[in-house]
């Protein structure tokens, strides 16, 4: 009976969730358009497998939760159900201890892995470590909720007020119920600290790393113009002055392949071709490729490759070298004069003038920056996009957690209806009981928020340590206190409102 009811509820909830997701997809698409991260021509399409997968997970979680909670109750004999139960006072069973410690060990390993992982995997590792530690906090909360509550309420015991005593007694007498209230708060605050902390830490780490790469150089950047002109390049004759263009690249198996065959774009690959004035790469009739690009095109050193520029002209180049990938050099580098000859409208990227040369910003439409200023300004565009995406994820994560908090608080308040009746019989007023309920909720939120911050600090510290090693600079942990405070305040408000609303409704029914 219990599992059947859970399956029906899970199915109805999954159907409602799928319908809401499909309806909200265009809104998400418009947000991505506003952030300018959606590819041109991107459209919202609805396919069956994500909806079926989400529904299966929703029903499965509902059934598993009902089975784990109901199997013990289903074994109780009718006569035993009439007796007093002390199971609620049991904080932790052996199985929960084993599971909690096992997950804790896994979380510690993931935290260590966050500091040692590669740059591409570090963020994913930090998210996985945080999720694992959130599970640890949820599983092990009954073990320490009692001591924590006793410590926090100890200063109020001597004030002659019954409220702190009742709050203390409720939370210590029912540690499992208190843990169920704490868990969603840990998730809400934990994900907020993680996502906002990652953004704030990267805001410091990436500019510091980029500043070290160009340390001592002066960077000439366009000011109010789309790029640097040849006049600016001539005024700064020393230093990197990359001239980018787009071209179709087609492997040429034979050096004498005709242009008419090369013009066929069936097997062509569109690449960013970079014109360089560096004598090491700027050799007429040759191209220097990065290893990844050469592998993707199936090219080796000394082979010929046909390049068709945007105006239709085909040029056959010889692969002069295949070198390790280097973003500072480029993946497909040719002579600067070749790019200028076939793309007269191309504009030069930022010009990097070494320390032993003098940079000039005398040409109108240019500006000079040192390494730190350039790195910070260059990251600002990415930072704005990252902030927007992180805010979107925080809203989603905290929104889901707030729903869980509201449900948990409402069920807890409804489950205490007999306690409210007893306290009213003993002389408690409705106002006093609501204050006690709000105080208990606030204490639970405080404990959950503290745990949410604590379980996230270790993965973030590991990520910061990894950034320090990668960027060869001192990167410390940074938190966005405003985002964390907003998440805690929003969770507290939702929980208090839900608890008071259910408690008020319950006491009105009892009075009636």
SELUM-14863 format. One record per residue (C-alpha): residue in three letters; residue number from 1; x, y, z. Coordinates in steps of 0.1 Angstrom, whole numbers, plus 5000, padded with zeros to 4 digits. Example, Ala and Ser with C-alpha at 12.3 -4.5 7.8 and 13.67 -1.06 7.14 Angstrom:
<nodes>
> Ala,1,5123,4955,5078 .
> Ser,2,5137,4989,5071 .
</nodes>
This chain:
<nodes>
> Unk,1,5000,5000,5000 .
> Unk,2,5028,5024,5009 .
> Unk,3,5049,5017,4979 .
> Unk,4,5018,5019,4956 .
> Unk,5,5009,5053,4970 .
> Unk,6,5045,5065,4966 .
> Unk,7,5046,5053,4930 .
> Unk,8,5014,5072,4921 .
> Unk,9,5026,5104,4938 .
> Unk,10,5060,5100,4921 .
> Unk,11,5044,5096,4887 .
> Unk,12,5021,5125,4891 .
> Unk,13,5049,5147,4904 .
> Unk,14,5072,5136,4875 .
> Unk,15,5045,5144,4849 .
> Unk,16,5040,5178,4864 .
> Unk,17,5077,5184,4865 .
> Unk,18,5082,5174,4829 .
> Unk,19,5054,5197,4818 .
> Unk,20,5069,5226,4838 .
> Unk,21,5103,5219,4823 .
> Unk,22,5090,5219,4788 .
> Unk,23,5071,5251,4794 .
> Unk,24,5101,5268,4809 .
> Unk,25,5126,5258,4782 .
> Unk,26,5119,5288,4760 .
> Unk,27,5125,5311,4790 .
> Unk,28,5159,5295,4795 .
> Unk,29,5167,5298,4758 .
> Unk,30,5159,5335,4760 .
> Unk,31,5182,5339,4790 .
> Unk,32,5210,5322,4771 .
> Unk,33,5203,5345,4741 .
> Unk,34,5206,5375,4764 .
> Unk,35,5239,5363,4777 .
> Unk,36,5250,5358,4741 .
> Unk,37,5261,5322,4747 .
> Unk,38,5235,5304,4726 .
> Unk,39,5247,5293,4691 .
> Unk,40,5231,5311,4662 .
> Unk,41,5200,5294,4650 .
> Unk,42,5196,5273,4682 .
> Unk,43,5161,5261,4687 .
> Unk,44,5143,5244,4716 .
> Unk,45,5134,5208,4708 .
> Unk,46,5116,5183,4729 .
> Unk,47,5127,5146,4729 .
> Unk,48,5113,5117,4748 .
> Unk,49,5143,5102,4765 .
> Unk,50,5151,5130,4789 .
> Unk,51,5114,5132,4800 .
> Unk,52,5112,5094,4804 .
> Unk,53,5146,5093,4823 .
> Unk,54,5135,5121,4846 .
> Unk,55,5101,5104,4853 .
> Unk,56,5118,5070,4860 .
> Unk,57,5142,5087,4885 .
> Unk,58,5113,5105,4901 .
> Unk,59,5092,5074,4905 .
> Unk,60,5122,5054,4916 .
> Unk,61,5133,5078,4943 .
> Unk,62,5097,5080,4956 .
> Unk,63,5094,5042,4958 .
> Unk,64,5128,5037,4974 .
> Unk,65,5122,5064,5000 .
> Unk,66,5088,5049,5008 .
> Unk,67,5102,5014,5010 .
> Unk,68,5131,5024,5034 .
> Unk,69,5108,5044,5056 .
> Unk,70,5079,5020,5056 .
> Unk,71,5094,4985,5057 .
> Unk,72,5102,4988,5095 .
> Unk,73,5067,5001,5103 .
> Unk,74,5051,4973,5082 .
> Unk,75,5067,4946,5103 .
> Unk,76,5053,4960,5136 .
> Unk,77,5025,4938,5150 .
> Unk,78,4992,4956,5158 .
> Unk,79,4995,4952,5195 .
> Unk,80,5031,4966,5194 .
> Unk,81,5018,4997,5176 .
> Unk,82,4998,5006,5207 .
> Unk,83,5029,5007,5229 .
> Unk,84,5052,5037,5233 .
> Unk,85,5080,5038,5208 .
> Unk,86,5115,5049,5216 .
> Unk,87,5130,5045,5181 .
> Unk,88,5128,5082,5175 .
> Unk,89,5153,5088,5203 .
> Unk,90,5179,5066,5186 .
> Unk,91,5203,5089,5169 .
> Unk,92,5224,5066,5147 .
> Unk,93,5222,5029,5138 .
> Unk,94,5252,5007,5129 .
> Unk,95,5243,5008,5092 .
> Unk,96,5241,5046,5091 .
> Unk,97,5275,5049,5109 .
> Unk,98,5291,5026,5084 .
> Unk,99,5276,5044,5054 .
> Unk,100,5284,5078,5068 .
> Unk,101,5321,5070,5075 .
> Unk,102,5325,5053,5041 .
> Unk,103,5311,5083,5023 .
> Unk,104,5333,5106,5044 .
> Unk,105,5364,5087,5033 .
> Unk,106,5353,5091,4997 .
> Unk,107,5347,5128,5002 .
> Unk,108,5382,5132,5017 .
> Unk,109,5398,5114,4987 .
> Unk,110,5378,5137,4963 .
> Unk,111,5390,5168,4982 .
> Unk,112,5426,5157,4978 .
> Unk,113,5418,5149,4941 .
> Unk,114,5405,5184,4937 .
> Unk,115,5439,5199,4945 .
> Unk,116,5458,5175,4923 .
> Unk,117,5435,5173,4893 .
> Unk,118,5441,5189,4860 .
> Unk,119,5428,5224,4853 .
> Unk,120,5400,5210,4830 .
> Unk,121,5388,5185,4857 .
> Unk,122,5393,5206,4888 .
> Unk,123,5359,5223,4889 .
> Unk,124,5340,5191,4882 .
> Unk,125,5360,5174,4910 .
> Unk,126,5352,5202,4934 .
> Unk,127,5315,5199,4926 .
> Unk,128,5316,5161,4931 .
> Unk,129,5335,5165,4964 .
> Unk,130,5310,5190,4977 .
> Unk,131,5280,5168,4968 .
> Unk,132,5297,5139,4986 .
> Unk,133,5304,5159,5017 .
> Unk,134,5268,5172,5017 .
> Unk,135,5256,5136,5018 .
> Unk,136,5281,5130,5047 .
> Unk,137,5266,5159,5066 .
> Unk,138,5230,5146,5060 .
> Unk,139,5239,5111,5071 .
> Unk,140,5259,5120,5102 .
> Unk,141,5238,5149,5114 .
> Unk,142,5219,5128,5141 .
> Unk,143,5252,5121,5157 .
> Unk,144,5262,5157,5165 .
> Unk,145,5229,5176,5163 .
> Unk,146,5223,5169,5200 .
> Unk,147,5257,5182,5213 .
> Unk,148,5255,5212,5190 .
> Unk,149,5220,5222,5201 .
> Unk,150,5230,5218,5238 .
> Unk,151,5260,5241,5233 .
> Unk,152,5239,5267,5214 .
> Unk,153,5211,5268,5239 .
> Unk,154,5232,5266,5271 .
> Unk,155,5235,5303,5275 .
> Unk,156,5197,5308,5275 .
> Unk,157,5188,5281,5301 .
> Unk,158,5194,5304,5331 .
> Unk,159,5171,5332,5318 .
> Unk,160,5139,5317,5333 .
> Unk,161,5124,5313,5298 .
> Unk,162,5108,5280,5288 .
> Unk,163,5113,5285,5250 .
> Unk,164,5150,5276,5248 .
> Unk,165,5144,5246,5271 .
> Unk,166,5116,5233,5249 .
> Unk,167,5136,5239,5217 .
> Unk,168,5165,5221,5232 .
> Unk,169,5144,5192,5243 .
> Unk,170,5126,5188,5209 .
> Unk,171,5158,5188,5189 .
> Unk,172,5178,5165,5212 .
> Unk,173,5149,5141,5217 .
> Unk,174,5143,5137,5180 .
> Unk,175,5177,5139,5163 .
> Unk,176,5166,5121,5131 .
> Unk,177,5138,5145,5125 .
> Unk,178,5161,5174,5132 .
> Unk,179,5186,5159,5107 .
> Unk,180,5159,5157,5080 .
> Unk,181,5153,5194,5085 .
> Unk,182,5190,5202,5084 .
> Unk,183,5199,5182,5052 .
> Unk,184,5182,5204,5026 .
> Unk,185,5196,5235,5043 .
> Unk,186,5231,5221,5040 .
> Unk,187,5224,5214,5003 .
> Unk,188,5211,5250,4996 .
> Unk,189,5239,5268,5014 .
> Unk,190,5266,5243,5003 .
> Unk,191,5259,5247,4966 .
> Unk,192,5257,5285,4970 .
> Unk,193,5290,5287,4987 .
> Unk,194,5306,5263,4961 .
> Unk,195,5293,5281,4930 .
> Unk,196,5298,5316,4942 .
> Unk,197,5332,5307,4958 .
> Unk,198,5344,5291,4925 .
> Unk,199,5336,5323,4906 .
> Unk,200,5352,5346,4932 .
> Unk,201,5383,5324,4933 .
> Unk,202,5386,5321,4896 .
> Unk,203,5382,5359,4894 .
> Unk,204,5415,5362,4912 .
> Unk,205,5433,5331,4899 .
> Unk,206,5429,5335,4861 .
> Unk,207,5440,5371,4859 .
> Unk,208,5470,5364,4881 .
> Unk,209,5481,5335,4859 .
> Unk,210,5476,5355,4827 .
> Unk,211,5495,5384,4842 .
> Unk,212,5525,5361,4849 .
> Unk,213,5525,5350,4812 .
> Unk,214,5529,5385,4800 .
> Unk,215,5549,5399,4829 .
> Unk,216,5571,5428,4819 .
> Unk,217,5554,5434,4786 .
> Unk,218,5534,5464,4775 .
> Unk,219,5502,5455,4756 .
> Unk,220,5488,5478,4729 .
> Unk,221,5450,5473,4727 .
> Unk,222,5423,5489,4705 .
> Unk,223,5404,5516,4723 .
> Unk,224,5370,5522,4708 .
> Unk,225,5379,5503,4676 .
> Unk,226,5373,5466,4667 .
> Unk,227,5411,5460,4663 .
> Unk,228,5445,5474,4656 .
> Unk,229,5453,5487,4621 .
> Unk,230,5485,5483,4601 .
> Unk,231,5494,5518,4612 .
> Unk,232,5494,5507,4648 .
> Unk,233,5515,5477,4639 .
> Unk,234,5540,5498,4621 .
> Unk,235,5543,5522,4651 .
> Unk,236,5551,5491,4673 .
> Unk,237,5575,5471,4651 .
> Unk,238,5587,5447,4679 .
> Unk,239,5565,5421,4696 .
> Unk,240,5537,5397,4689 .
> Unk,241,5511,5412,4665 .
> Unk,242,5489,5383,4654 .
> Unk,243,5467,5389,4624 .
> Unk,244,5437,5364,4625 .
> Unk,245,5415,5353,4596 .
> Unk,246,5392,5324,4588 .
> Unk,247,5400,5299,4560 .
> Unk,248,5390,5265,4547 .
> Unk,249,5418,5240,4552 .
> Unk,250,5420,5208,4531 .
> Unk,251,5447,5182,4533 .
> Unk,252,5466,5179,4501 .
> Unk,253,5480,5143,4496 .
> Unk,254,5499,5154,4465 .
> Unk,255,5518,5185,4461 .
> Unk,256,5506,5191,4425 .
> Unk,257,5469,5188,4434 .
> Unk,258,5449,5213,4413 .
> Unk,259,5431,5243,4428 .
> Unk,260,5398,5232,4412 .
> Unk,261,5399,5200,4433 .
> Unk,262,5410,5219,4464 .
> Unk,263,5381,5243,4461 .
> Unk,264,5357,5216,4468 .
> Unk,265,5345,5222,4504 .
> Unk,266,5331,5187,4510 .
> Unk,267,5361,5177,4531 .
> Unk,268,5372,5212,4541 .
> Unk,269,5376,5223,4578 .
> Unk,270,5371,5259,4588 .
> Unk,271,5399,5270,4610 .
> Unk,272,5413,5302,4626 .
> Unk,273,5445,5309,4606 .
> Unk,274,5469,5332,4624 .
> Unk,275,5493,5355,4606 .
> Unk,276,5525,5360,4626 .
> Unk,277,5555,5383,4622 .
> Unk,278,5577,5362,4645 .
> Unk,279,5607,5350,4624 .
> Unk,280,5603,5315,4638 .
> Unk,281,5569,5310,4623 .
> Unk,282,5567,5336,4596 .
> Unk,283,5583,5317,4567 .
> Unk,284,5569,5322,4532 .
> Unk,285,5550,5292,4518 .
> Unk,286,5550,5273,4551 .
> Unk,287,5526,5267,4580 .
> Unk,288,5533,5258,4616 .
> Unk,289,5506,5236,4632 .
> Unk,290,5498,5225,4668 .
> Unk,291,5498,5188,4675 .
> Unk,292,5460,5187,4681 .
> Unk,293,5452,5205,4648 .
> Unk,294,5477,5184,4629 .
> Unk,295,5462,5152,4643 .
> Unk,296,5426,5164,4635 .
> Unk,297,5436,5172,4599 .
> Unk,298,5458,5141,4595 .
> Unk,299,5488,5162,4586 .
> Unk,300,5525,5156,4593 .
> Unk,301,5556,5176,4588 .
> Unk,302,5567,5183,4552 .
> Unk,303,5532,5175,4538 .
> Unk,304,5513,5200,4517 .
> Unk,305,5480,5215,4527 .
> Unk,306,5456,5236,4506 .
> Unk,307,5442,5267,4522 .
> Unk,308,5412,5285,4506 .
> Unk,309,5407,5320,4519 .
> Unk,310,5374,5338,4522 .
> Unk,311,5378,5355,4488 .
> Unk,312,5381,5321,4471 .
> Unk,313,5418,5320,4463 .
> Unk,314,5435,5287,4471 .
> Unk,315,5471,5286,4484 .
> Unk,316,5492,5255,4488 .
> Unk,317,5514,5255,4519 .
> Unk,318,5540,5232,4532 .
> Unk,319,5538,5220,4568 .
> Unk,320,5571,5234,4582 .
> Unk,321,5567,5221,4617 .
> Unk,322,5543,5204,4641 .
> Unk,323,5548,5217,4676 .
> Unk,324,5531,5211,4710 .
> Unk,325,5499,5231,4714 .
> Unk,326,5505,5266,4726 .
> Unk,327,5476,5291,4727 .
> Unk,328,5501,5320,4727 .
> Unk,329,5515,5308,4693 .
> Unk,330,5483,5296,4676 .
> Unk,331,5471,5263,4661 .
> Unk,332,5476,5272,4624 .
> Unk,333,5503,5299,4619 .
> Unk,334,5514,5313,4586 .
> Unk,335,5533,5344,4575 .
> Unk,336,5516,5377,4584 .
> Unk,337,5520,5389,4548 .
> Unk,338,5501,5360,4535 .
> Unk,339,5471,5368,4556 .
> Unk,340,5472,5404,4547 .
> Unk,341,5475,5396,4510 .
> Unk,342,5443,5375,4510 .
> Unk,343,5423,5393,4537 .
> Unk,344,5428,5431,4534 .
> Unk,345,5401,5438,4560 .
> Unk,346,5417,5417,4588 .
> Unk,347,5425,5436,4620 .
> Unk,348,5454,5428,4643 .
> Unk,349,5449,5414,4677 .
> Unk,350,5465,5430,4708 .
> Unk,351,5502,5437,4703 .
> Unk,352,5526,5424,4730 .
> Unk,353,5557,5446,4732 .
> Unk,354,5585,5431,4752 .
> Unk,355,5602,5449,4781 .
> Unk,356,5633,5458,4762 .
> Unk,357,5613,5477,4735 .
> Unk,358,5593,5509,4737 .
> Unk,359,5555,5507,4731 .
> Unk,360,5537,5537,4718 .
> Unk,361,5500,5546,4719 .
> Unk,362,5504,5577,4697 .
> Unk,363,5481,5563,4670 .
> Unk,364,5445,5572,4677 .
> Unk,365,5423,5544,4688 .
> Unk,366,5449,5526,4709 .
> Unk,367,5457,5522,4747 .
> Unk,368,5486,5509,4766 .
> Unk,369,5483,5484,4795 .
> Unk,370,5508,5467,4818 .
> Unk,371,5505,5429,4825 .
> Unk,372,5482,5432,4855 .
> Unk,373,5458,5457,4839 .
> Unk,374,5456,5437,4807 .
> Unk,375,5450,5404,4824 .
> Unk,376,5422,5419,4846 .
> Unk,377,5405,5437,4817 .
> Unk,378,5408,5406,4795 .
> Unk,379,5391,5385,4821 .
> Unk,380,5363,5409,4829 .
> Unk,381,5343,5398,4798 .
> Unk,382,5345,5362,4808 .
> Unk,383,5338,5371,4845 .
> Unk,384,5305,5388,4835 .
> Unk,385,5294,5357,4816 .
> Unk,386,5306,5334,4845 .
> Unk,387,5287,5355,4870 .
> Unk,388,5255,5353,4851 .
> Unk,389,5257,5315,4845 .
> Unk,390,5267,5309,4882 .
> Unk,391,5238,5331,4894 .
> Unk,392,5214,5310,4872 .
> Unk,393,5228,5278,4887 .
> Unk,394,5226,5291,4922 .
> Unk,395,5189,5301,4918 .
> Unk,396,5181,5266,4905 .
> Unk,397,5201,5248,4932 .
> Unk,398,5187,5269,4960 .
> Unk,399,5152,5268,4946 .
> Unk,400,5152,5230,4947 .
> Unk,401,5166,5230,4982 .
> Unk,402,5141,5256,4994 .
> Unk,403,5112,5234,4982 .
> Unk,404,5127,5205,5002 .
> Unk,405,5131,5228,5033 .
> Unk,406,5095,5240,5030 .
> Unk,407,5082,5204,5027 .
> Unk,408,5103,5192,5056 .
> Unk,409,5093,5221,5079 .
> Unk,410,5056,5217,5070 .
> Unk,411,5057,5179,5077 .
> Unk,412,5076,5185,5110 .
> Unk,413,5051,5211,5121 .
> Unk,414,5022,5188,5112 .
> Unk,415,5038,5159,5130 .
> Unk,416,5040,5179,5162 .
> Unk,417,5003,5187,5164 .
> Unk,418,5000,5166,5196 .
> Unk,419,5029,5184,5211 .
> Unk,420,5012,5217,5204 .
> Unk,421,4980,5204,5220 .
> Unk,422,4998,5194,5251 .
> Unk,423,5016,5227,5254 .
> Unk,424,4984,5246,5249 .
> Unk,425,4968,5225,5276 .
> Unk,426,4997,5234,5299 .
> Unk,427,4990,5272,5294 .
> Unk,428,5010,5280,5263 .
> Unk,429,4995,5307,5241 .
> Unk,430,4993,5306,5204 .
> Unk,431,5018,5335,5201 .
> Unk,432,5042,5317,5225 .
> Unk,433,5040,5284,5206 .
> Unk,434,5046,5301,5172 .
> Unk,435,5076,5319,5187 .
> Unk,436,5090,5286,5199 .
> Unk,437,5084,5270,5164 .
> Unk,438,5101,5299,5147 .
> Unk,439,5130,5297,5172 .
> Unk,440,5134,5260,5166 .
> Unk,441,5134,5266,5128 .
> Unk,442,5159,5294,5131 .
> Unk,443,5183,5272,5151 .
> Unk,444,5180,5243,5126 .
> Unk,445,5187,5267,5097 .
> Unk,446,5217,5281,5116 .
> Unk,447,5231,5246,5121 .
> Unk,448,5224,5236,5085 .
> Unk,449,5240,5268,5071 .
> Unk,450,5271,5264,5092 .
> Unk,451,5274,5228,5080 .
> Unk,452,5268,5239,5044 .
> Unk,453,5297,5264,5047 .
> Unk,454,5320,5239,5064 .
> Unk,455,5316,5210,5040 .
> Unk,456,5323,5234,5011 .
> Unk,457,5355,5250,5024 .
> Unk,458,5377,5220,5019 .
> Unk,459,5369,5214,4982 .
> Unk,460,5372,5252,4975 .
> Unk,461,5405,5253,4994 .
> Unk,462,5417,5223,4973 .
> Unk,463,5406,5241,4941 .
> Unk,464,5424,5272,4952 .
> Unk,465,5456,5252,4959 .
> Unk,466,5454,5237,4925 .
> Unk,467,5450,5271,4909 .
> Unk,468,5480,5283,4928 .
> Unk,469,5501,5255,4914 .
> Unk,470,5488,5259,4878 .
> Unk,471,5492,5297,4877 .
> Unk,472,5524,5298,4898 .
> Unk,473,5509,5325,4919 .
> Unk,474,5494,5328,4954 .
> Unk,475,5457,5321,4951 .
> Unk,476,5437,5319,4983 .
> Unk,477,5401,5309,4989 .
> Unk,478,5375,5337,4983 .
> Unk,479,5338,5336,4992 .
> Unk,480,5309,5357,4980 .
> Unk,481,5294,5367,5014 .
> Unk,482,5265,5385,4997 .
> Unk,483,5253,5354,4978 .
> Unk,484,5257,5332,5009 .
> Unk,485,5238,5356,5031 .
> Unk,486,5210,5358,5005 .
> Unk,487,5207,5320,5003 .
> Unk,488,5207,5317,5041 .
> Unk,489,5181,5345,5045 .
> Unk,490,5159,5331,5018 .
> Unk,491,5160,5296,5032 .
> Unk,492,5153,5309,5067 .
> Unk,493,5124,5330,5056 .
> Unk,494,5108,5301,5036 .
> Unk,495,5113,5276,5064 .
> Unk,496,5099,5300,5091 .
> Unk,497,5069,5309,5070 .
> Unk,498,5061,5272,5062 .
> Unk,499,5065,5261,5098 .
> Unk,500,5044,5289,5112 .
> Unk,501,5017,5285,5085 .
> Unk,502,5012,5248,5092 .
> Unk,503,5015,5252,5130 .
> Unk,504,4988,5280,5129 .
> Unk,505,4965,5259,5108 .
> Unk,506,4970,5229,5131 .
> Unk,507,4962,5249,5163 .
> Unk,508,4931,5265,5147 .
> Unk,509,4918,5230,5139 .
> Unk,510,4925,5219,5175 .
> Unk,511,4908,5249,5189 .
> Unk,512,4878,5243,5167 .
</nodes>
